[in-house]
């Protein structure tokens, strides 16, 4: 009997991690009845983290209603885990993206994130975990902090509204009303980039940080750092979410990679030592994958001395460094050139067929004869 651990993340935006794992399992089981497939879908801290955490830890899923500043009510899914952790996805709390169409997952106001944290505090969990993936707030986290009593003012002592451009008018910050969360916060992410590094990356709202906005944003962060006597701009994780990481760090949050957190909830770390192969995957593989599911699973497989294979759609030129992280093979699920629309429509079948092809030579290499 050949045991294969299947531990992919979602293939965004079409398939969730559970569906990807099931497609891989179907492909492998077509190869041989001697294949025993163990499924352990993962996430890197983005959408779906709450569902996977509740499944891995055998927790319970709930829904909470938050009332937005415009008086609309939003239902947000959250999980209560056996260790007392309340967990939710930031994207669920922020709702549908409301930013410019040319940038995905962009939000103009981070206040709903704070509203959800306040609601969960009423349940008195041991801690609150926030999955920060898939969101980019363009207010620098200011809306979130205002909900905890941090109030920025302009030179005329008028309070600033939400929005990154408001920082151009920033004169001082009043911390007298600050009421940080009474429960520890944990921020789950797919990268540990600090604020200074993240601002320099191409997708960090470059259309907004010109014209003095970058300087204003840095001044805002420095004011927060001075108040808590911490180098917020340099702390790993503070660059996540367009300022959400920095704001949560100001409130005392700790940071952890999403894949690492989910692994700790279940038995993946122990299971990998007892299998013959590991099959993982992600829609895109790049240098950033080191901190995401594929890189994390590859490291576990390397430590256990188990060969690990990754399936993907898009291989970036810098993804080959994943061989150093522990991967044995990188393979595209594409059988021929296809349009993006066609790939998304056929994704379950493409993943299943790629897993089947991979399983054939897994079988050949597992059978010395």
C-alpha positions as CSV (number, residue, x, y, z in Angstrom):
1,X,0.0,0.0,0.0
2,X,1.4,3.4,-1.1
3,X,0.3,6.3,1.2
4,X,0.1,9.7,-0.4
5,X,-0.5,12.9,1.5
6,X,-2.5,15.5,-0.5
7,X,-2.1,18.9,1.0
8,X,-2.8,21.7,-1.4
9,X,-4.2,25.2,-1.0
10,X,-7.1,26.7,-3.1
11,X,-6.6,27.4,-6.8
12,X,-7.8,31.0,-6.7
13,X,-10.3,32.2,-7.7
14,X,-12.2,29.1,-8.9
15,X,-11.6,26.2,-6.4
16,X,-11.4,26.0,-2.6
17,X,-8.7,23.9,-1.0
18,X,-11.0,21.1,-0.1
19,X,-12.2,20.8,-3.8
20,X,-8.6,20.9,-5.0
21,X,-7.7,18.1,-2.6
22,X,-10.6,16.0,-3.7
23,X,-9.7,16.4,-7.4
24,X,-6.1,15.4,-6.7
25,X,-7.4,12.4,-4.8
26,X,-9.6,11.3,-7.6
27,X,-6.7,11.4,-10.1
28,X,-4.4,9.4,-7.8
29,X,-7.0,6.8,-7.0
30,X,-7.6,6.2,-10.8
31,X,-4.0,5.0,-11.0
32,X,-4.0,2.2,-8.5
33,X,-6.3,0.7,-5.8
34,X,-3.1,0.4,-3.8
35,X,-2.9,4.1,-3.3
36,X,-4.1,5.3,0.1
37,X,-4.8,9.0,-0.1
38,X,-4.8,11.2,3.0
39,X,-6.3,14.7,2.4
40,X,-5.2,17.7,4.4
41,X,-6.3,20.9,2.6
42,X,-4.6,24.1,3.8
43,X,-4.7,27.9,3.4
44,X,-2.1,30.6,3.6
45,X,-4.2,33.0,5.7
46,X,-6.7,34.1,3.1
47,X,-10.4,33.3,2.4
48,X,-11.3,29.8,3.6
49,X,-9.0,29.8,6.6
50,X,-11.8,29.9,9.1
51,X,-13.5,26.8,7.5
52,X,-10.3,24.8,7.4
53,X,-9.4,25.8,11.0
54,X,-12.8,24.6,12.3
55,X,-12.5,21.4,10.3
56,X,-8.9,20.7,11.4
57,X,-9.5,21.5,15.1
58,X,-13.1,20.1,15.2
59,X,-14.4,23.5,16.2
60,X,-17.8,25.0,15.6
61,X,-18.8,27.6,12.9
62,X,-21.0,30.5,13.9
63,X,-22.3,33.7,12.3
64,X,-22.2,37.2,13.8
65,X,-24.1,40.3,12.6
66,X,-22.2,43.6,12.5
67,X,-23.8,47.0,11.8
68,X,-21.7,49.1,9.5
69,X,-21.4,52.9,9.7
70,X,-24.0,53.1,6.8
71,X,-26.4,51.1,9.0
72,X,-26.2,48.1,6.7
73,X,-26.0,44.8,8.6
74,X,-23.4,42.2,7.5
75,X,-23.3,38.5,8.5
76,X,-19.8,37.3,9.2
77,X,-18.8,33.7,9.6
78,X,-16.5,32.9,12.5
79,X,-15.2,29.7,14.2
80,X,-14.8,28.8,17.8
81,X,-12.0,26.3,18.3
82,X,-11.6,23.9,21.3
83,X,-8.6,25.9,22.6
84,X,-10.9,29.0,23.0
85,X,-9.7,30.8,19.9
86,X,-12.3,32.7,17.9
87,X,-11.2,33.0,14.2
88,X,-12.6,34.8,11.2
89,X,-11.5,35.8,7.7
90,X,-10.9,39.6,7.3
91,X,-12.4,39.4,3.8
92,X,-15.8,38.3,5.3
93,X,-15.8,41.2,7.7
94,X,-14.9,43.7,5.0
95,X,-17.4,42.4,2.5
96,X,-17.2,43.0,-1.3
97,X,-14.2,45.0,-2.5
98,X,-15.2,48.7,-2.8
99,X,-11.9,50.1,-4.3
100,X,-10.9,50.9,-7.8
101,X,-11.6,48.0,-10.3
102,X,-8.0,47.8,-11.5
103,X,-6.9,46.5,-8.1
104,X,-8.5,43.4,-6.6
105,X,-9.5,43.0,-2.9
106,X,-9.2,46.8,-2.3
107,X,-11.1,48.4,0.5
108,X,-11.4,52.1,1.4
109,X,-12.4,51.6,5.1
110,X,-11.0,49.0,7.5
111,X,-13.5,49.8,10.3
112,X,-15.6,46.6,9.7
113,X,-12.7,44.6,10.9
114,X,-12.7,46.4,14.2
115,X,-16.5,46.0,14.5
116,X,-16.1,42.2,14.1
117,X,-13.3,42.1,16.8
118,X,-15.6,44.0,19.1
119,X,-18.4,41.6,18.5
120,X,-16.2,38.6,19.2
121,X,-14.9,40.1,22.4
122,X,-18.4,39.8,23.8
123,X,-18.1,36.0,23.5
124,X,-15.0,36.1,25.8
125,X,-12.7,33.8,23.7
126,X,-9.2,33.1,24.9
127,X,-7.9,35.0,21.8
128,X,-9.1,36.2,18.4
129,X,-7.4,35.1,15.2
130,X,-7.8,37.2,12.0
131,X,-6.9,35.7,8.6
132,X,-5.6,38.8,6.8
133,X,-5.2,37.4,3.3
134,X,-7.0,38.7,0.2
135,X,-7.5,42.2,1.5
136,X,-5.8,45.5,0.9
137,X,-7.1,48.5,2.9
138,X,-6.3,51.9,1.4
139,X,-6.9,53.8,4.7
140,X,-3.6,52.6,6.2
141,X,-5.6,50.8,8.9
142,X,-6.9,54.1,10.2
143,X,-10.5,53.1,10.2
144,X,-9.7,50.0,12.3
145,X,-7.7,52.1,14.8
146,X,-10.4,54.8,15.1
147,X,-12.8,52.1,16.3
148,X,-10.4,51.5,19.2
149,X,-10.2,55.2,20.1
150,X,-7.2,56.4,18.0
151,X,-8.3,59.7,16.5
152,X,-6.1,61.7,14.0
153,X,-6.7,65.4,13.6
154,X,-5.8,68.1,11.0
155,X,-4.1,71.4,11.8
156,X,-7.5,72.9,12.5
157,X,-8.2,70.3,15.2
158,X,-10.8,68.7,12.9
159,X,-11.0,64.8,13.1
160,X,-9.9,63.1,9.9
161,X,-12.3,60.8,8.0
162,X,-11.4,57.4,6.8
163,X,-9.2,57.1,3.7
164,X,-5.5,57.2,3.0
165,X,-5.7,60.6,1.3
166,X,-6.9,62.0,4.6
167,X,-3.3,61.5,5.9
168,X,-2.1,64.4,3.8
169,X,-4.0,66.6,6.3
170,X,-2.6,64.8,9.4
171,X,-1.3,67.1,12.1
172,X,-1.5,65.1,15.3
173,X,-3.1,62.0,16.8
174,X,-5.1,61.9,20.0
175,X,-4.5,58.7,21.9
176,X,-6.4,59.7,25.1
177,X,-9.4,57.6,24.0
178,X,-7.4,54.5,23.1
179,X,-9.0,51.3,24.4
180,X,-7.0,48.3,23.0
181,X,-8.7,44.9,22.8
182,X,-9.0,43.1,26.1
183,X,-8.2,39.8,24.4
184,X,-5.0,38.8,22.6
185,X,-5.0,39.1,18.8
186,X,-3.3,36.7,16.3
187,X,-2.9,37.9,12.7
188,X,-2.6,35.0,10.2
189,X,-0.9,35.9,6.9
190,X,1.0,34.4,3.9
191,X,3.9,36.8,4.3
192,X,5.9,38.3,7.1
193,X,6.9,41.5,5.2
194,X,7.3,44.6,7.3
195,X,5.8,48.0,6.5
196,X,8.9,49.5,4.9
197,X,9.4,46.6,2.6
198,X,5.7,46.3,1.6
199,X,5.3,50.0,0.6
200,X,8.0,49.5,-1.9
201,X,6.3,46.6,-3.7
202,X,4.5,47.3,-7.0
203,X,1.0,46.4,-5.9
204,X,0.9,48.6,-2.8
205,X,-1.4,51.3,-4.1
206,X,1.3,53.1,-6.0
207,X,-1.4,55.2,-7.6
208,X,-2.1,56.7,-4.1
209,X,1.3,57.0,-2.4
210,X,2.6,59.6,-4.9
211,X,2.2,63.3,-4.2
212,X,3.3,63.2,-0.6
213,X,1.1,60.3,0.5
214,X,4.0,57.9,1.2
215,X,5.6,60.5,3.5
216,X,2.3,61.1,5.2
217,X,1.7,57.4,5.7
218,X,5.2,57.0,7.2
219,X,4.5,59.9,9.5
220,X,1.3,58.3,10.6
221,X,3.0,55.0,11.3
222,X,5.9,56.7,13.2
223,X,3.4,58.5,15.4
224,X,1.8,55.1,16.3
225,X,5.2,53.5,16.9
226,X,6.3,56.4,19.2
227,X,3.2,55.9,21.3
228,X,3.7,52.2,21.9
229,X,7.5,52.4,21.8
230,X,7.8,49.8,19.2
231,X,9.5,49.9,15.7
232,X,6.3,49.1,13.9
233,X,7.7,49.8,10.5
234,X,10.3,47.0,11.0
235,X,8.2,44.3,12.6
236,X,7.5,41.2,10.4
237,X,3.9,41.2,9.3
238,X,3.2,44.9,9.6
239,X,3.1,45.3,5.8
240,X,0.1,43.0,5.4
241,X,-3.2,44.3,4.1
242,X,-2.2,47.8,3.2
243,X,-1.8,48.9,6.8
244,X,-4.0,46.3,8.6
245,X,-1.0,44.5,9.8
246,X,0.6,47.6,11.2
247,X,-2.7,48.6,12.9
248,X,-3.1,45.2,14.5
249,X,0.5,45.2,15.6
250,X,-0.2,48.6,17.3
251,X,-3.0,46.9,19.1
252,X,-0.6,44.2,20.3
253,X,-1.3,41.4,17.8
254,X,1.1,38.6,17.2
255,X,1.7,37.3,13.6
256,X,1.9,33.7,12.3
257,X,1.9,32.2,8.8
258,X,-1.5,30.8,8.0
259,X,-0.3,27.4,6.8
260,X,1.8,27.0,9.9
261,X,-1.2,27.8,12.1
262,X,-3.5,25.3,10.4
263,X,-0.8,22.6,10.5
264,X,-0.5,23.0,14.3
265,X,-4.3,22.5,14.7
266,X,-4.2,19.0,13.2
267,X,-1.9,16.1,12.6
268,X,-0.2,17.1,9.4
269,X,3.2,17.4,11.0
270,X,3.1,13.9,12.4
271,X,1.3,12.4,9.3
272,X,4.0,13.4,6.8
273,X,6.5,11.1,8.5
274,X,4.3,8.1,7.8
275,X,3.6,8.6,4.1
276,X,5.5,7.7,0.9
277,X,4.7,10.8,-1.2
278,X,3.3,14.3,-0.7
279,X,1.3,16.1,-3.3
280,X,0.6,19.8,-2.9
281,X,-0.2,22.7,-5.1
282,X,-1.3,26.3,-5.7
283,X,-2.6,28.3,-8.6
284,X,0.7,30.3,-8.8
285,X,4.2,29.5,-7.6
286,X,6.8,32.2,-7.1
287,X,9.4,33.2,-4.5
288,X,6.6,34.3,-2.2
289,X,5.4,30.6,-2.1
290,X,8.1,30.0,0.5
291,X,5.8,31.5,3.1
292,X,2.6,29.9,1.7
293,X,1.2,26.4,1.7
294,X,3.5,24.9,-0.9
295,X,6.7,26.1,0.7
296,X,5.6,25.1,4.1
297,X,4.5,21.6,3.1
298,X,7.7,21.2,1.1
299,X,9.7,22.0,4.3
300,X,7.8,19.4,6.3
301,X,8.4,16.8,3.6
302,X,12.1,17.6,3.4
303,X,12.4,17.2,7.1
304,X,10.6,13.8,7.0
305,X,12.7,12.6,4.0
306,X,9.5,12.3,1.8
307,X,9.4,13.4,-1.9
308,X,7.0,16.3,-2.5
309,X,5.4,17.2,-5.8
310,X,3.6,20.5,-6.5
311,X,1.0,21.1,-9.2
312,X,0.3,24.6,-10.4
313,X,-1.1,26.7,-13.3
314,X,1.4,29.6,-13.3
315,X,5.1,29.0,-12.7
316,X,6.9,32.3,-12.2
317,X,10.6,32.4,-13.2
318,X,11.8,32.5,-9.6
319,X,9.7,29.5,-8.4
320,X,12.6,27.0,-9.0
321,X,14.1,28.0,-5.6
322,X,11.3,25.8,-4.2
323,X,13.5,22.9,-5.0
324,X,15.8,24.2,-2.2
325,X,12.8,24.4,0.1
326,X,12.2,20.7,-0.3
327,X,10.2,20.1,-3.5
328,X,11.1,17.1,-5.7
329,X,9.1,18.2,-8.7
330,X,7.1,21.2,-10.1
331,X,4.4,20.4,-12.7
332,X,1.9,22.4,-14.6
333,X,-1.7,21.1,-14.7
334,X,-2.0,22.4,-18.3
335,X,-1.9,19.7,-21.0
336,X,-1.7,22.3,-23.8
337,X,-2.0,26.1,-24.2
338,X,-5.4,27.3,-22.9
339,X,-7.1,30.7,-22.3
340,X,-7.6,31.8,-18.7
341,X,-11.3,31.4,-19.1
342,X,-10.9,27.9,-20.3
343,X,-8.6,27.0,-17.5
344,X,-11.0,28.2,-14.8
345,X,-13.9,26.4,-16.5
346,X,-12.0,23.1,-16.7
347,X,-9.9,23.4,-13.5
348,X,-11.3,20.4,-11.6
349,X,-10.7,18.1,-14.6
350,X,-7.3,19.6,-15.3
351,X,-6.2,19.1,-11.7
352,X,-7.5,15.5,-11.7
353,X,-5.7,14.6,-14.9
354,X,-2.5,16.2,-13.7
355,X,-2.7,14.2,-10.5
356,X,-3.3,11.0,-12.5
357,X,-0.2,11.7,-14.6
358,X,1.8,12.3,-11.5
359,X,0.4,9.2,-9.9
360,X,1.6,7.0,-12.8
361,X,5.2,7.8,-12.2
362,X,4.7,7.8,-8.4
363,X,3.6,4.2,-8.9
364,X,6.5,3.4,-11.1
365,X,9.1,4.8,-8.7
366,X,7.4,3.1,-5.7
367,X,7.6,-0.3,-7.4
368,X,11.2,-1.5,-7.7
369,X,10.3,-4.2,-10.1
